[in-house]
Amino acid sequence: MLVGVALDARAMTGGLAVLTGPLGLLAGALAGAVAGVALGHLYFRSLRHSVDRMVEGRSGGRILALTLLRVALLGLGLLAVARMGAVALVAATGGILVARSRVLRQVEREAP
């Protein structure tokens, strides 16, 4: 009756070791938050770079390519985090918002 159904966590996660319980949730949240800060920092610094190029009057393929790369990397990073679970994904979202805030503060300090 249960033919082809994975009955253990190791089989369902592709053989990855999975922490369970409160420790697992905490580890997932921490990993997600760290990943979110890193992804967010890369995303928003890259966005700043693109905006600077546009303000300088440059346009064209490089800015478009950088935009596509930025969105793709963020998407792939969030997909990887989502595989760790919902708690990790929510923590990653929070990490992205923290990185956004930091990058905006840096930009405000650099402004004339």
C-alpha positions as CSV (number, residue, x, y, z in Angstrom):
1,M,0.0,0.0,0.0
2,L,2.9,2.4,0.7
3,V,5.0,1.5,-2.3
4,G,7.4,4.2,-3.3
5,V,6.7,6.4,-0.2
6,A,9.7,7.5,1.8
7,L,9.1,6.7,5.4
8,D,12.1,8.3,7.0
9,A,13.5,11.9,7.0
10,R,16.8,10.9,5.5
11,A,15.2,9.6,2.4
12,M,12.9,12.6,2.1
13,T,15.8,15.1,2.4
14,G,18.0,13.5,-0.2
15,G,20.2,11.9,2.4
16,L,21.0,15.1,4.3
17,A,21.3,14.9,8.0
18,V,18.3,16.8,9.5
19,L,18.2,18.2,13.0
20,T,14.8,17.9,14.6
21,G,13.1,19.5,17.5
22,P,13.9,22.9,19.1
23,L,17.6,22.6,18.3
24,G,16.8,21.9,14.6
25,L,14.5,24.9,14.4
26,L,17.1,27.2,16.0
27,A,19.9,25.9,13.7
28,G,17.6,26.4,10.7
29,A,16.7,29.9,11.8
30,L,20.3,30.8,12.3
31,A,21.4,29.4,9.0
32,G,18.6,31.1,7.2
33,A,19.3,34.4,8.8
34,V,23.0,34.3,8.0
35,A,22.2,33.2,4.4
36,G,19.6,36.0,4.2
37,V,22.0,38.7,5.3
38,A,24.6,37.5,2.8
39,L,22.1,37.3,-0.1
40,G,20.6,40.6,0.8
41,H,24.0,42.3,1.0
42,L,25.0,41.0,-2.4
43,Y,21.6,41.9,-3.9
44,F,21.5,45.5,-2.6
45,R,25.1,46.3,-3.2
46,S,24.7,45.1,-6.8
47,L,21.5,47.2,-7.1
48,R,23.5,50.2,-5.9
49,H,26.2,49.5,-8.5
50,S,23.5,49.3,-11.2
51,V,21.9,52.5,-10.1
52,D,25.2,54.3,-10.1
53,R,25.9,53.2,-13.6
54,M,22.5,54.4,-14.8
55,V,23.0,57.8,-13.1
56,E,26.4,58.1,-14.9
57,G,24.5,57.7,-18.1
58,R,25.5,54.2,-18.9
59,S,22.9,51.9,-20.2
60,G,22.5,48.7,-22.1
61,G,23.5,45.1,-21.8
62,R,25.7,45.2,-18.7
63,I,23.1,46.7,-16.5
64,L,20.5,44.3,-17.8
65,A,22.8,41.3,-17.3
66,L,23.7,42.4,-13.8
67,T,20.0,42.8,-13.0
68,L,19.2,39.3,-14.3
69,L,22.2,37.8,-12.4
70,R,21.2,39.6,-9.2
71,V,17.6,38.3,-9.3
72,A,18.7,34.8,-10.3
73,L,21.2,34.5,-7.5
74,L,18.6,35.8,-5.0
75,G,16.1,33.3,-6.3
76,L,18.5,30.4,-6.2
77,G,19.7,31.3,-2.7
78,L,16.1,31.5,-1.4
79,L,15.3,28.2,-3.1
80,A,18.3,26.6,-1.3
81,V,17.2,28.1,2.0
82,A,13.6,27.0,1.4
83,R,14.8,23.4,1.3
84,M,15.9,23.8,4.9
85,G,12.3,24.6,5.9
86,A,9.8,27.4,6.5
87,V,11.6,28.7,9.6
88,A,14.8,29.1,7.7
89,L,13.0,30.8,4.9
90,V,11.3,33.3,7.2
91,A,14.7,33.9,9.0
92,A,16.3,34.5,5.6
93,T,13.7,37.1,4.7
94,G,14.5,38.9,7.9
95,G,18.2,38.7,7.1
96,I,17.5,40.2,3.7
97,L,15.7,43.1,5.4
98,V,18.6,43.6,7.8
99,A,21.0,43.7,4.9
100,R,18.8,46.2,3.1
101,S,18.8,48.5,6.1
102,R,22.6,48.3,6.5
103,V,23.2,49.0,2.8
104,L,20.7,52.0,2.9
105,R,22.6,53.4,5.9
106,Q,25.9,53.1,4.1
107,V,24.4,54.9,1.1
108,E,23.0,57.7,3.3
109,R,26.4,58.2,4.9
110,E,28.1,58.3,1.5
111,A,25.6,60.9,0.1
112,P,26.9,64.5,-0.1
